[in-house]
Amino acid sequence: MDRQTEIELEAAAFRRLKKHLMEDRVDVQNIDLMNLAGFCRNCLSRWYQEAANERGIEMSKEDGRTAFYGMPYDEWKTRHQAEATPEQKAAFDTSFRENVEKR
């Protein structure tokens, strides 16, 4: 497989993952994704922002989130995110340390 085809397939897989998380499974909470998988929609938006910045495209954290979520993050939270339980928050603290702060 040539490199361009590989890039196009990776991009298609990313678009499908994004659709799955943003349209098909809006019921899945970010905190549960983070606690179970070590990443969430916010991580994906940050990785998008970082990729843009690495290519010389100036993009803020909020710009990256808006690009990924298709709306301002606060609007997404209001529509789709529930208040985390104390247990979820405790598990998140551990997951964040292990998956984000280690970078």
Backbone as a chain_set.jsonl record, in Angstrom:
{"seq": "MDRQTEIELEAAAFRRLKKHLMEDRVDVQNIDLMNLAGFCRNCLSRWYQEAANERGIEMSKEDGRTAFYGMPYDEWKTRHQAEATPEQKAAFDTSFRENVEKR", "coords": {"N": [[0.86, -1.176, 0.0], [0.556, 2.2, -0.835], [1.912, 5.226, 0.62], [0.182, 7.51, 0.558], [-2.37, 6.358, 0.232], [-2.495, 4.95, 2.63], [-2.522, 7.102, 4.466], [-4.98, 8.255, 3.738], [-6.756, 6.19, 4.419], [-6.314, 6.052, 7.204], [-7.249, 8.597, 7.893], [-9.935, 8.311, 7.168], [-10.716, 6.338, 8.996], [-10.387, 7.778, 11.387], [-12.32, 9.789, 10.987], [-14.601, 8.177, 11.095], [-14.472, 7.185, 13.733], [-14.779, 9.613, 15.075], [-17.408, 10.313, 14.226], [-18.794, 8.186, 15.399], [-18.404, 8.714, 18.16], [-19.451, 11.304, 18.361], [-21.979, 11.341, 17.238], [-23.27, 8.782, 17.147], [-22.922, 7.696, 19.717], [-23.479, 9.615, 21.805], [-24.332, 9.363, 24.335], [-22.37, 8.232, 25.872], [-20.266, 9.123, 28.393], [-17.633, 11.55, 28.673], [-15.955, 11.283, 30.91], [-16.229, 8.599, 31.56], [-15.143, 7.39, 29.268], [-12.494, 8.278, 29.55], [-11.8, 7.114, 31.993], [-12.001, 4.389, 31.411], [-10.603, 3.956, 28.972], [-8.465, 5.678, 28.879], [-8.416, 7.919, 27.352], [-10.391, 10.587, 25.902], [-13.043, 12.463, 24.303], [-12.119, 15.075, 24.611], [-9.362, 14.659, 24.681], [-8.945, 13.768, 22.055], [-9.644, 16.118, 20.696], [-7.598, 17.754, 21.621], [-5.347, 16.444, 20.574], [-5.84, 16.888, 17.891], [-5.614, 19.679, 17.815], [-2.892, 19.887, 18.583], [-1.672, 18.61, 16.393], [-2.305, 20.423, 14.385], [-0.913, 22.704, 15.321], [1.719, 21.716, 15.196], [2.08, 21.763, 12.498], [2.303, 24.361, 11.934], [-0.07, 25.735, 12.012], [-1.92, 27.965, 13.681], [-3.739, 27.278, 16.495], [-5.937, 27.41, 19.128], [-6.69, 25.854, 22.321], [-9.466, 25.955, 22.743], [-10.301, 26.474, 20.11], [-9.544, 24.067, 18.914], [-11.204, 22.292, 20.287], [-13.733, 23.211, 19.448], [-13.521, 22.693, 16.71], [-13.38, 19.885, 16.764], [-15.695, 19.073, 18.255], [-17.673, 20.323, 16.832], [-19.075, 22.437, 17.704], [-19.112, 24.966, 20.298], [-17.414, 23.818, 23.231], [-18.667, 24.098, 25.772], [-21.345, 24.177, 25.03], [-21.687, 21.583, 24.007], [-21.246, 20.131, 26.386], [-23.456, 20.954, 27.927], [-25.545, 19.878, 26.43], [-24.991, 17.085, 26.38], [-23.471, 15.973, 28.513], [-23.403, 14.585, 31.761], [-23.421, 15.332, 35.288], [-20.566, 14.294, 36.99], [-20.134, 11.45, 39.098], [-18.954, 11.061, 42.537], [-17.346, 8.743, 42.598], [-16.66, 8.393, 39.884], [-15.165, 10.723, 39.531], [-12.998, 10.274, 41.257], [-11.808, 8.039, 40.049], [-11.151, 9.238, 37.658], [-9.166, 11.083, 38.41], [-6.998, 9.372, 38.895], [-6.737, 8.145, 36.336], [-6.193, 10.389, 34.747], [-3.72, 11.222, 35.767], [-2.188, 8.999, 35.051], [-2.441, 8.871, 32.249], [-2.38, 11.39, 31.03], [-0.834, 13.338, 32.416], [1.614, 12.053, 32.448], [2.734, 12.397, 29.981]], "CA": [[0.0, 0.0, 0.0], [1.371, 3.414, -0.868], [1.769, 6.096, 1.807], [-1.002, 8.364, 0.424], [-3.541, 5.531, 0.516], [-2.479, 4.703, 4.067], [-2.972, 8.345, 5.108], [-6.41, 8.414, 3.473], [-7.47, 5.196, 5.226], [-6.235, 6.502, 8.602], [-8.163, 9.739, 8.027], [-11.304, 7.784, 7.125], [-10.971, 5.67, 10.277], [-10.555, 8.835, 12.377], [-13.642, 10.4, 10.781], [-15.616, 7.235, 11.574], [-14.407, 7.227, 15.196], [-15.384, 10.881, 15.486], [-18.853, 10.191, 14.039], [-19.291, 7.259, 16.417], [-18.421, 9.385, 19.465], [-20.173, 12.575, 18.346], [-23.352, 11.175, 16.764], [-23.863, 7.487, 17.475], [-22.829, 7.374, 21.152], [-23.396, 10.827, 22.624], [-24.674, 8.976, 25.698], [-21.154, 7.828, 26.58], [-19.691, 10.296, 29.044], [-16.184, 11.714, 28.539], [-15.257, 10.78, 32.092], [-16.203, 7.139, 31.457], [-14.133, 7.087, 28.248], [-11.168, 8.508, 30.133], [-11.555, 6.128, 33.052], [-11.87, 3.05, 30.842], [-9.688, 3.853, 27.826], [-7.315, 6.555, 29.03], [-8.582, 9.086, 26.479], [-11.791, 10.957, 25.703], [-13.23, 13.416, 23.21], [-11.226, 16.219, 24.832], [-8.015, 14.238, 24.25], [-8.94, 13.79, 20.598], [-9.61, 17.52, 20.25], [-6.254, 18.259, 21.928], [-4.435, 15.861, 19.591], [-6.139, 17.623, 16.651], [-4.979, 20.991, 18.0], [-1.44, 19.703, 18.57], [-1.28, 18.311, 15.012], [-2.359, 21.698, 13.657], [0.2, 23.538, 15.787], [2.962, 21.144, 14.674], [2.16, 22.097, 11.082], [2.347, 25.817, 11.823], [-1.421, 26.3, 12.018], [-2.202, 28.428, 15.04], [-5.041, 26.819, 16.969], [-6.025, 27.367, 20.588], [-7.399, 24.705, 22.898], [-10.901, 26.111, 22.465], [-10.49, 26.297, 18.669], [-9.454, 22.628, 18.669], [-12.43, 21.661, 20.784], [-14.839, 23.584, 18.56], [-13.33, 21.952, 15.463], [-13.706, 18.48, 16.987], [-17.074, 18.904, 18.719], [-18.615, 20.928, 15.896], [-19.764, 23.485, 18.464], [-18.328, 25.26, 21.516], [-17.417, 22.709, 24.185], [-19.681, 24.321, 26.806], [-22.638, 23.79, 24.459], [-21.689, 20.104, 23.998], [-21.419, 19.667, 27.765], [-24.833, 21.212, 28.326], [-26.436, 18.964, 25.702], [-24.71, 15.658, 26.429], [-22.691, 15.471, 29.639], [-24.035, 14.602, 33.079], [-22.509, 15.587, 36.408], [-19.827, 13.086, 37.374], [-20.286, 10.982, 40.475], [-17.691, 11.066, 43.276], [-16.55, 7.584, 42.177], [-16.106, 8.708, 38.568], [-14.136, 11.761, 39.707], [-11.816, 9.654, 41.866], [-11.182, 7.218, 39.009], [-10.593, 10.172, 36.683], [-7.908, 11.607, 38.943], [-5.976, 8.346, 38.635], [-6.584, 7.998, 34.894], [-5.553, 11.602, 34.23], [-2.3, 11.138, 36.148], [-1.523, 7.912, 34.309], [-2.54, 8.981, 30.804], [-2.179, 12.741, 30.503], [0.298, 14.008, 33.071], [2.864, 11.339, 32.151], [3.247, 12.807, 28.666]], "C": [[0.904, 1.236, 0.0], [1.01, 4.324, 0.306], [0.514, 6.962, 1.727], [-2.278, 7.585, 0.725], [-3.63, 5.241, 2.01], [-2.981, 5.922, 4.843], [-4.48, 8.517, 4.94], [-7.243, 7.417, 4.289], [-7.453, 5.575, 6.707], [-7.182, 7.671, 8.843], [-9.615, 9.272, 8.027], [-11.662, 7.093, 8.439], [-11.176, 6.702, 11.385], [-11.933, 9.488, 12.226], [-14.753, 9.486, 11.287], [-15.643, 7.174, 13.093], [-15.079, 8.494, 15.706], [-16.904, 10.82, 15.349], [-19.458, 9.296, 15.119], [-19.429, 7.962, 17.771], [-19.326, 10.615, 19.493], [-21.641, 12.435, 17.933], [-24.0, 9.891, 17.267], [-23.913, 7.21, 18.972], [-22.63, 8.629, 22.006], [-23.727, 10.532, 24.086], [-23.446, 8.594, 26.518], [-20.467, 9.09, 27.107], [-18.169, 10.336, 28.845], [-15.44, 11.085, 29.716], [-15.192, 9.246, 32.068], [-15.199, 6.689, 30.4], [-12.735, 7.195, 28.848], [-10.842, 7.434, 31.161], [-11.325, 4.728, 32.491], [-10.766, 2.933, 29.796], [-8.444, 4.734, 27.953], [-7.312, 7.725, 28.065], [-10.074, 9.364, 26.336], [-11.883, 11.924, 24.529], [-12.315, 14.621, 23.371], [-9.793, 15.887, 24.422], [-7.93, 14.292, 22.732], [-8.897, 15.217, 20.07], [-8.237, 18.142, 20.518], [-5.232, 17.722, 20.924], [-4.613, 16.539, 18.234], [-5.45, 18.986, 16.692], [-3.46, 20.875, 17.91], [-0.937, 19.413, 17.156], [-1.297, 19.583, 14.172], [-1.164, 22.575, 14.035], [1.538, 23.038, 15.247], [3.17, 21.483, 13.202], [2.14, 23.603, 10.852], [0.995, 26.482, 11.732], [-1.731, 26.688, 13.452], [-3.619, 28.044, 15.428], [-4.997, 26.743, 18.486], [-6.736, 26.099, 21.036], [-8.882, 24.783, 22.565], [-11.199, 25.959, 20.982], [-10.464, 24.812, 18.31], [-10.7, 21.906, 19.121], [-13.617, 21.968, 19.879], [-14.737, 22.827, 17.244], [-13.745, 20.491, 15.642], [-15.183, 18.285, 17.329], [-18.116, 19.444, 17.733], [-19.457, 22.021, 16.523], [-18.864, 23.841, 19.644], [-18.492, 24.136, 22.541], [-18.484, 22.882, 25.257], [-21.075, 23.933, 26.311], [-22.764, 22.264, 24.415], [-21.958, 19.567, 25.402], [-22.861, 19.823, 28.21], [-25.783, 20.203, 27.686], [-26.24, 17.492, 26.089], [-24.011, 15.13, 27.682], [-23.453, 15.632, 30.953], [-22.981, 14.931, 34.132], [-21.862, 14.267, 36.826], [-20.099, 12.744, 38.838], [-18.947, 11.091, 41.208], [-16.773, 9.907, 42.866], [-15.902, 7.821, 40.811], [-14.97, 9.721, 38.685], [-12.863, 11.175, 40.297], [-11.069, 8.804, 40.834], [-10.53, 8.104, 37.95], [-9.256, 10.73, 37.156], [-6.757, 10.641, 38.666], [-5.699, 8.233, 37.14], [-5.856, 9.193, 34.286], [-4.061, 11.576, 34.542], [-1.557, 10.135, 35.277], [-1.47, 8.158, 32.808], [-2.252, 10.366, 30.235], [-0.936, 13.386, 31.109], [1.636, 13.335, 32.768], [3.512, 11.826, 30.865], [4.359, 13.739, 28.825]], "O": [[1.885, 1.304, 0.74], [-0.06, 4.2, 0.901], [-0.163, 7.137, 2.741], [-3.17, 8.097, 1.4], [-4.715, 5.281, 2.59], [-3.775, 5.784, 5.773], [-5.177, 8.881, 5.887], [-8.312, 7.765, 4.791], [-8.466, 5.434, 7.393], [-7.844, 7.732, 9.88], [-10.433, 9.776, 8.797], [-12.777, 7.242, 8.939], [-12.047, 6.523, 12.236], [-12.629, 9.713, 13.216], [-15.739, 9.963, 11.848], [-16.719, 7.117, 13.688], [-15.858, 8.451, 16.658], [-17.619, 11.234, 16.262], [-20.505, 9.612, 15.684], [-20.448, 7.822, 18.446], [-19.904, 10.935, 20.531], [-22.456, 13.305, 18.239], [-25.131, 9.903, 17.751], [-24.843, 6.56, 19.45], [-21.717, 8.689, 22.829], [-23.443, 11.341, 24.97], [-23.493, 8.634, 27.747], [-20.135, 9.998, 26.345], [-17.505, 9.3, 28.848], [-14.414, 10.432, 29.53], [-14.202, 8.664, 32.51], [-14.479, 5.713, 30.608], [-11.901, 6.308, 28.67], [-9.728, 6.91, 31.188], [-10.534, 3.963, 33.044], [-10.069, 1.919, 29.741], [-7.477, 4.552, 27.213], [-6.319, 8.447, 27.965], [-10.91, 8.503, 26.61], [-10.891, 12.166, 23.842], [-11.79, 15.137, 22.385], [-9.09, 16.738, 23.878], [-6.955, 14.802, 22.18], [-8.19, 15.499, 19.102], [-7.764, 18.964, 19.732], [-4.353, 18.458, 20.475], [-3.639, 16.741, 17.508], [-4.791, 19.394, 15.735], [-2.815, 21.677, 17.235], [0.114, 19.917, 16.761], [-0.411, 19.798, 13.346], [-0.488, 23.122, 13.163], [2.397, 23.84, 14.879], [4.301, 21.491, 12.716], [1.981, 24.067, 9.723], [0.907, 27.667, 11.41], [-1.797, 25.832, 14.335], [-4.581, 28.438, 14.77], [-4.126, 26.089, 19.059], [-7.307, 25.369, 20.226], [-9.484, 23.791, 22.152], [-12.224, 25.387, 20.613], [-11.267, 24.353, 17.499], [-11.2, 21.016, 18.433], [-14.417, 21.082, 19.578], [-15.748, 22.367, 16.713], [-14.393, 19.921, 14.764], [-15.845, 17.424, 16.75], [-19.288, 19.071, 17.789], [-20.438, 22.474, 15.935], [-17.942, 23.089, 19.958], [-19.578, 23.576, 22.693], [-19.146, 21.911, 25.622], [-21.89, 23.422, 27.079], [-23.815, 21.714, 24.745], [-22.783, 18.673, 25.591], [-23.426, 18.908, 28.81], [-26.717, 19.729, 28.333], [-27.207, 16.73, 26.123], [-23.973, 13.916, 27.879], [-24.061, 16.668, 31.217], [-21.782, 14.816, 33.876], [-22.541, 13.254, 36.99], [-20.267, 13.619, 39.686], [-17.906, 11.203, 40.561], [-15.556, 10.078, 42.795], [-14.734, 7.488, 40.607], [-13.941, 9.594, 38.02], [-11.764, 11.54, 39.881], [-9.841, 8.848, 40.759], [-9.479, 7.76, 37.409], [-8.315, 10.834, 36.369], [-5.674, 11.055, 38.252], [-4.539, 8.228, 36.726], [-5.003, 9.028, 33.414], [-3.236, 11.873, 33.678], [-0.441, 10.392, 34.824], [-0.538, 7.695, 32.15], [-1.912, 10.486, 29.058], [-0.09, 13.916, 30.389], [2.68, 13.984, 32.827], [4.721, 11.679, 30.687], [4.926, 14.198, 27.834]]}, "num_chains": 1, "name": "protein.A"}
